[in-house]
Amino acid sequence: MTFQARHFGLTWRLKARITAYDRPRRFVDEQESGPFKRWHHAHHFEPDGAVAP
């Protein structure tokens, strides 16, 4: 995926690949190109106990 993000007053363009996927619990994305030397971002999801409408 390619996206733009604004942090610290600067706009960054990044390209990342999903490298791990365990729906609906977690996924990991890692930068392929962008401003950082290495970027490994893990997303974890847990139920909050709320009932969806």
Contacts in CASP RR format, 6 or more apart in sequence:
PFRMAT RR
TARGET T0000
AUTHOR 0000-0000-0000
METHOD contacts of the structure
MODEL  1
MTFQARHFGLTWRLKARITAYDRPRRFVDEQESGPFKRWHHAHHFEPDGA
VAP
1 15 0 8 1.000
1 16 0 8 1.000
1 17 0 8 1.000
1 18 0 8 1.000
1 29 0 8 1.000
2 13 0 8 1.000
2 14 0 8 1.000
2 15 0 8 1.000
2 16 0 8 1.000
3 13 0 8 1.000
3 14 0 8 1.000
3 16 0 8 1.000
4 11 0 8 1.000
4 12 0 8 1.000
4 13 0 8 1.000
4 14 0 8 1.000
5 11 0 8 1.000
5 12 0 8 1.000
5 14 0 8 1.000
6 12 0 8 1.000
12 34 0 8 1.000
12 35 0 8 1.000
13 34 0 8 1.000
14 31 0 8 1.000
14 33 0 8 1.000
14 34 0 8 1.000
14 35 0 8 1.000
14 39 0 8 1.000
15 31 0 8 1.000
15 32 0 8 1.000
15 33 0 8 1.000
15 34 0 8 1.000
16 29 0 8 1.000
16 30 0 8 1.000
16 31 0 8 1.000
16 32 0 8 1.000
16 39 0 8 1.000
16 41 0 8 1.000
17 29 0 8 1.000
17 30 0 8 1.000
17 32 0 8 1.000
18 27 0 8 1.000
18 28 0 8 1.000
18 29 0 8 1.000
19 28 0 8 1.000
19 29 0 8 1.000
19 30 0 8 1.000
20 26 0 8 1.000
20 27 0 8 1.000
20 28 0 8 1.000
20 42 0 8 1.000
21 27 0 8 1.000
21 28 0 8 1.000
24 45 0 8 1.000
25 44 0 8 1.000
25 45 0 8 1.000
25 46 0 8 1.000
26 42 0 8 1.000
26 43 0 8 1.000
26 44 0 8 1.000
26 45 0 8 1.000
27 42 0 8 1.000
27 43 0 8 1.000
28 40 0 8 1.000
28 41 0 8 1.000
28 42 0 8 1.000
28 43 0 8 1.000
29 41 0 8 1.000
29 43 0 8 1.000
30 39 0 8 1.000
30 40 0 8 1.000
30 41 0 8 1.000
31 38 0 8 1.000
31 39 0 8 1.000
31 40 0 8 1.000
END
